[in-house]
Amino acid sequence: MRRHTNDRTWCRRVVLQDDVIIPSRSEIDLHATVIVRKLSDNVRNTGLDWEIEARLLVPGVYVFRTLIPGYRLSSIPVRVMFR
């Protein structure tokens, strides 16, 4: 995820909500949850929008760029492709 640009330290993770099987040669939307922690005071909902950058996760599995609204921390659709 793109890092917040202020002087505080942030930790953000995107994790799948359920186990899934991605069929080969397909694209699907997975439901994810964002875990947010501002290390100084454990604020979870910042109101800031974040972005998952497109990248290769493991050989053959790609994640697409996803915009995450700061007010939404669960059931976020993240598109992945298995080649």
N, CA, C and O atoms as a DFTB+ gen file, in Angstrom:
332 C
 N C O
     1  1       0.842      -1.163       0.000
     2  2       0.000       0.000       0.000
     3  2       0.892       1.233       0.000
     4  3       2.013       1.219       0.508
     5  1       0.368       2.278      -0.575
     6  2       1.120       3.533      -0.552
     7  2       1.139       4.082       0.859
     8  3       0.141       4.030       1.578
     9  1       2.272       4.601       1.238
    10  2       2.497       5.066       2.588
    11  2       1.948       6.479       2.779
    12  3       2.002       7.311       1.873
    13  1       1.428       6.726       3.959
    14  2       0.983       8.066       4.329
    15  2       2.212       8.965       4.350
    16  3       3.276       8.533       4.792
    17  1       2.092      10.195       3.887
    18  2       3.271      11.044       3.714
    19  2       3.541      12.006       4.870
    20  3       4.379      12.897       4.729
    21  1       2.869      11.857       5.992
    22  2       3.202      12.761       7.092
    23  2       4.318      12.163       7.946
    24  3       4.893      11.134       7.591
    25  1       4.621      12.811       9.072
    26  2       5.773      12.406       9.873
    27  2       5.480      11.284      10.861
    28  3       6.373      10.894      11.612
    29  1       4.282      10.761      10.885
    30  2       3.950       9.676      11.814
    31  2       4.156       8.327      11.152
    32  3       4.154       8.223       9.926
    33  1       4.332       7.299      11.960
    34  2       4.545       5.955      11.438
    35  2       3.216       5.213      11.369
    36  3       2.475       5.151      12.350
    37  1       2.922       4.649      10.192
    38  2       1.670       3.932       9.967
    39  2       1.974       2.492       9.584
    40  3       3.000       2.203       8.967
    41  1       1.079       1.604       9.953
    42  2       1.175       0.211       9.531
    43  2      -0.181      -0.176       8.953
    44  3      -1.200      -0.065       9.634
    45  1      -0.199      -0.634       7.692
    46  2      -1.447      -1.055       7.058
    47  2      -1.211      -2.385       6.371
    48  3      -0.179      -2.595       5.733
    49  1      -2.175      -3.278       6.507
    50  2      -2.129      -4.571       5.836
    51  2      -3.472      -4.835       5.198
    52  3      -4.510      -4.400       5.696
    53  1      -3.440      -5.553       4.092
    54  2      -4.663      -6.009       3.448
    55  2      -4.633      -7.525       3.515
    56  3      -3.702      -8.158       3.015
    57  1      -5.655      -8.106       4.134
    58  2      -5.714      -9.561       4.288
    59  2      -7.037     -10.070       3.726
    60  3      -8.056      -9.381       3.786
    61  1      -7.009     -11.276       3.183
    62  2      -8.232     -11.885       2.668
    63  2      -9.172     -12.220       3.810
    64  3      -8.732     -12.592       4.898
    65  1     -10.461     -12.089       3.564
    66  2     -11.457     -12.419       4.577
    67  2     -11.757     -13.910       4.600
    68  3     -12.140     -14.443       5.642
    69  1     -11.590     -14.598       3.465
    70  2     -11.912     -16.024       3.371
    71  2     -10.838     -16.736       2.554
    72  3     -10.108     -16.102       1.792
    73  1     -10.746     -18.049       2.714
    74  2      -9.892     -18.847       1.840
    75  2     -10.556     -18.934       0.471
    76  3     -11.775     -19.076       0.375
    77  1      -9.761     -18.849      -0.579
    78  2     -10.309     -18.899      -1.935
    79  2      -9.424     -19.760      -2.828
    80  3      -8.234     -19.945      -2.574
    81  1     -10.038     -20.271      -3.867
    82  2      -9.315     -20.972      -4.928
    83  2      -9.538     -20.171      -6.193
    84  3     -10.676     -19.964      -6.615
    85  1      -8.449     -19.722      -6.798
    86  2      -8.547     -18.928      -8.027
    87  2      -8.365     -19.869      -9.205
    88  3      -7.302     -20.473      -9.343
    89  1      -9.371     -20.010     -10.057
    90  2      -9.215     -20.873     -11.231
    91  2      -8.106     -20.340     -12.142
    92  3      -7.907     -19.128     -12.234
    93  1      -7.394     -21.234     -12.807
    94  2      -6.332     -20.784     -13.693
    95  2      -6.903     -19.969     -14.849
    96  3      -8.043     -20.168     -15.268
    97  1      -6.098     -19.062     -15.347
    98  2      -6.468     -18.167     -16.449
    99  2      -7.761     -17.399     -16.171
   100  3      -8.657     -17.339     -17.013
   101  1      -7.838     -16.818     -14.981
   102  2      -9.049     -16.077     -14.632
   103  2      -8.712     -14.859     -13.776
   104  3      -7.617     -14.744     -13.225
   105  1      -9.677     -13.963     -13.684
   106  2      -9.626     -12.807     -12.802
   107  2     -10.834     -12.885     -11.883
   108  3     -11.938     -13.212     -12.321
   109  1     -10.622     -12.585     -10.607
   110  2     -11.750     -12.556      -9.674
   111  2     -11.536     -11.432      -8.664
   112  3     -10.414     -10.976      -8.443
   113  1     -12.641     -10.998      -8.060
   114  2     -12.572     -10.030      -6.964
   115  2     -12.595     -10.806      -5.660
   116  3     -13.496     -11.608      -5.414
   117  1     -11.596     -10.558      -4.832
   118  2     -11.531     -11.164      -3.508
   119  2     -11.946     -10.121      -2.486
   120  3     -11.682      -8.932      -2.668
   121  1     -12.590     -10.552      -1.419
   122  2     -12.978      -9.629      -0.362
   123  2     -11.870      -9.587       0.674
   124  3     -11.439     -10.615       1.196
   125  1     -11.419      -8.369       0.958
   126  2     -10.298      -8.187       1.871
   127  2     -10.678      -7.252       3.007
   128  3     -11.647      -6.497       2.929
   129  1      -9.886      -7.330       4.057
   130  2     -10.017      -6.450       5.203
   131  2      -8.710      -5.688       5.345
   132  3      -7.630      -6.250       5.165
   133  1      -8.816      -4.404       5.667
   134  2      -7.631      -3.586       5.891
   135  2      -7.401      -3.485       7.391
   136  3      -8.304      -3.133       8.150
   137  1      -6.194      -3.795       7.800
   138  2      -5.813      -3.651       9.197
   139  2      -4.957      -2.395       9.272
   140  3      -3.910      -2.304       8.630
   141  1      -5.410      -1.432      10.060
   142  2      -4.743      -0.135      10.142
   143  2      -4.268       0.083      11.561
   144  3      -4.978      -0.188      12.529
   145  1      -3.051       0.576      11.657
   146  2      -2.570       0.934      12.985
   147  2      -1.625       2.112      12.854
   148  3      -0.624       2.041      12.141
   149  1      -1.940       3.169      13.527
   150  2      -1.002       4.278      13.656
   151  2      -0.217       3.953      14.908
   152  3      -0.771       3.938      16.007
   153  1       1.044       3.697      14.753
   154  2       1.826       3.130      15.841
   155  2       1.859       4.006      17.086
   156  3       2.106       3.502      18.182
   157  1       1.617       5.301      16.943
   158  2       1.672       6.161      18.114
   159  2       0.417       6.092      18.978
   160  3       0.510       6.247      20.196
   161  1      -0.770       5.861      18.377
   162  2      -1.971       5.858      19.215
   163  2      -3.057       4.881      18.761
   164  3      -4.193       4.993      19.222
   165  1      -2.759       3.947      17.889
   166  2      -3.674       2.884      17.462
   167  2      -4.985       3.384      16.870
   168  3      -6.024       2.770      17.112
   169  1      -4.981       4.464      16.108
   170  2      -6.171       4.937      15.422
   171  2      -6.454       4.011      14.250
   172  3      -5.552       3.765      13.449
   173  1      -7.663       3.489      14.116
   174  2      -7.979       2.562      13.044
   175  2      -8.563       3.250      11.821
   176  3      -8.189       2.898      10.702
   177  1      -9.445       4.194      11.977
   178  2     -10.114       4.801      10.832
   179  2      -9.629       6.239      10.662
   180  3      -9.955       7.106      11.472
   181  1      -8.848       6.490       9.604
   182  2      -8.206       7.784       9.438
   183  2      -8.988       8.709       8.523
   184  3      -8.768       9.919       8.558
   185  1      -9.897       8.184       7.702
   186  2     -10.597       9.002       6.738
   187  2      -9.780       9.285       5.493
   188  3     -10.276       9.939       4.576
   189  1      -8.545       8.814       5.431
   190  2      -7.683       9.025       4.273
   191  2      -7.847       7.877       3.287
   192  3      -7.978       6.723       3.695
   193  1      -7.840       8.185       1.993
   194  2      -7.896       7.141       0.978
   195  2      -6.503       6.547       0.779
   196  3      -5.499       7.257       0.838
   197  1      -6.457       5.234       0.544
   198  2      -5.205       4.525       0.313
   199  2      -5.309       3.772      -0.998
   200  3      -6.394       3.628      -1.562
   201  1      -4.185       3.298      -1.473
   202  2      -4.138       2.603      -2.749
   203  2      -3.266       1.368      -2.633
   204  3      -2.163       1.421      -2.088
   205  1      -3.771       0.249      -3.153
   206  2      -2.942      -0.947      -3.312
   207  2      -2.322      -0.841      -4.693
   208  3      -3.034      -0.665      -5.682
   209  1      -1.020      -0.945      -4.768
   210  2      -0.349      -0.859      -6.056
   211  2      -0.416      -2.198      -6.777
   212  3      -0.360      -3.253      -6.147
   213  1      -0.536      -2.151      -8.090
   214  2      -0.535      -3.376      -8.891
   215  2       0.830      -4.038      -8.767
   216  3       1.860      -3.366      -8.821
   217  1       0.832      -5.377      -8.598
   218  2       2.106      -6.082      -8.459
   219  2       1.925      -7.584      -8.600
   220  3       0.811      -8.105      -8.544
   221  1       3.021      -8.249      -8.780
   222  2       3.072      -9.704      -8.805
   223  2       3.206     -10.176      -7.357
   224  3       4.153      -9.802      -6.666
   225  1       2.243     -11.009      -6.892
   226  2       2.307     -11.503      -5.511
   227  2       3.220     -12.709      -5.403
   228  3       4.170     -12.726      -4.620
   229  1       2.919     -13.700      -6.192
   230  2       3.734     -14.916      -6.320
   231  2       3.730     -15.254      -7.803
   232  3       2.883     -14.735      -8.530
   233  1       4.633     -16.095      -8.283
   234  2       4.642     -16.394      -9.723
   235  2       3.257     -16.790     -10.233
   236  3       2.658     -17.758      -9.763
   237  1       2.758     -16.010     -11.217
   238  2       1.467     -16.295     -11.831
   239  2       0.271     -15.627     -11.193
   240  3      -0.821     -15.675     -11.759
   241  1       0.430     -15.000     -10.025
   242  2      -0.694     -14.337      -9.344
   243  2      -0.401     -12.840      -9.260
   244  3       0.579     -12.413      -8.651
   245  1      -1.282     -12.056      -9.890
   246  2      -1.132     -10.607      -9.946
   247  2      -2.292      -9.942      -9.217
   248  3      -3.428     -10.411      -9.279
   249  1      -1.997      -8.855      -8.531
   250  2      -3.042      -8.048      -7.899
   251  2      -3.131      -6.742      -8.675
   252  3      -2.109      -6.170      -9.055
   253  1      -4.343      -6.271      -8.909
   254  2      -4.581      -5.039      -9.641
   255  2      -4.584      -3.868      -8.672
   256  3      -4.776      -4.046      -7.469
   257  1      -4.369      -2.663      -9.206
   258  2      -4.429      -1.476      -8.371
   259  2      -5.851      -1.321      -7.843
   260  3      -6.823      -1.503      -8.576
   261  1      -5.957      -0.983      -6.565
   262  2      -7.254      -0.836      -5.907
   263  2      -7.241       0.411      -5.043
   264  3      -6.299       0.625      -4.279
   265  1      -8.259       1.224      -5.152
   266  2      -8.404       2.393      -4.291
   267  2      -9.259       1.997      -3.096
   268  3     -10.336       1.422      -3.256
   269  1      -8.778       2.305      -1.912
   270  2      -9.476       1.953      -0.675
   271  2      -9.886       3.243       0.027
   272  3      -9.025       4.014       0.449
   273  1     -11.193       3.487       0.156
   274  2     -11.625       4.674       0.891
   275  2     -11.250       4.542       2.366
   276  3     -11.357       3.459       2.940
   277  1     -10.818       5.626       2.970
   278  2     -10.361       5.597       4.350
   279  2     -11.418       5.196       5.353
   280  3     -11.084       4.716       6.436
   281  1     -12.689       5.379       5.024
   282  2     -13.764       5.050       5.961
   283  2     -14.157       3.573       5.898
   284  3     -14.915       3.103       6.747
   285  1     -13.655       2.838       4.909
   286  2     -14.065       1.439       4.725
   287  2     -12.890       0.524       5.010
   288  3     -11.853       0.617       4.352
   289  1     -13.046      -0.367       5.991
   290  2     -11.949      -1.238       6.386
   291  2     -12.225      -2.713       6.150
   292  3     -11.343      -3.541       6.379
   293  1     -13.436      -3.070       5.695
   294  2     -13.723      -4.485       5.450
   295  2     -14.550      -4.636       4.174
   296  3     -15.108      -3.670       3.654
   297  1     -14.613      -5.862       3.690
   298  2     -15.339      -6.194       2.456
   299  2     -14.895      -5.323       1.278
   300  3     -15.720      -4.835       0.505
   301  1     -13.609      -5.141       1.158
   302  2     -13.046      -4.363       0.056
   303  2     -12.750      -5.309      -1.097
   304  3     -12.000      -6.270      -0.926
   305  1     -13.326      -5.054      -2.273
   306  2     -13.048      -5.922      -3.412
   307  2     -11.657      -5.637      -3.987
   308  3     -11.347      -4.505      -4.357
   309  1     -10.837      -6.668      -4.053
   310  2      -9.498      -6.562      -4.621
   311  2      -9.420      -7.552      -5.777
   312  3      -9.596      -8.755      -5.586
   313  1      -9.157      -7.044      -6.969
   314  2      -9.105      -7.898      -8.153
   315  2      -7.739      -8.548      -8.278
   316  3      -6.705      -7.886      -8.192
   317  1      -7.756      -9.881      -8.486
   318  2      -6.525     -10.627      -8.736
   319  2      -6.673     -11.457      -9.996
   320  3      -7.782     -11.771     -10.427
   321  1      -5.541     -11.803     -10.575
   322  2      -5.528     -12.614     -11.790
   323  2      -4.548     -13.764     -11.586
   324  3      -3.440     -13.578     -11.082
   325  1      -4.977     -14.939     -11.983
   326  2      -4.105     -16.113     -11.947
   327  2      -3.829     -16.511     -13.384
   328  3      -4.756     -16.800     -14.141
   329  1      -2.582     -16.528     -13.755
   330  2      -2.206     -16.804     -15.126
   331  2      -1.697     -18.202     -15.280
   332  3      -1.332     -18.607     -16.384
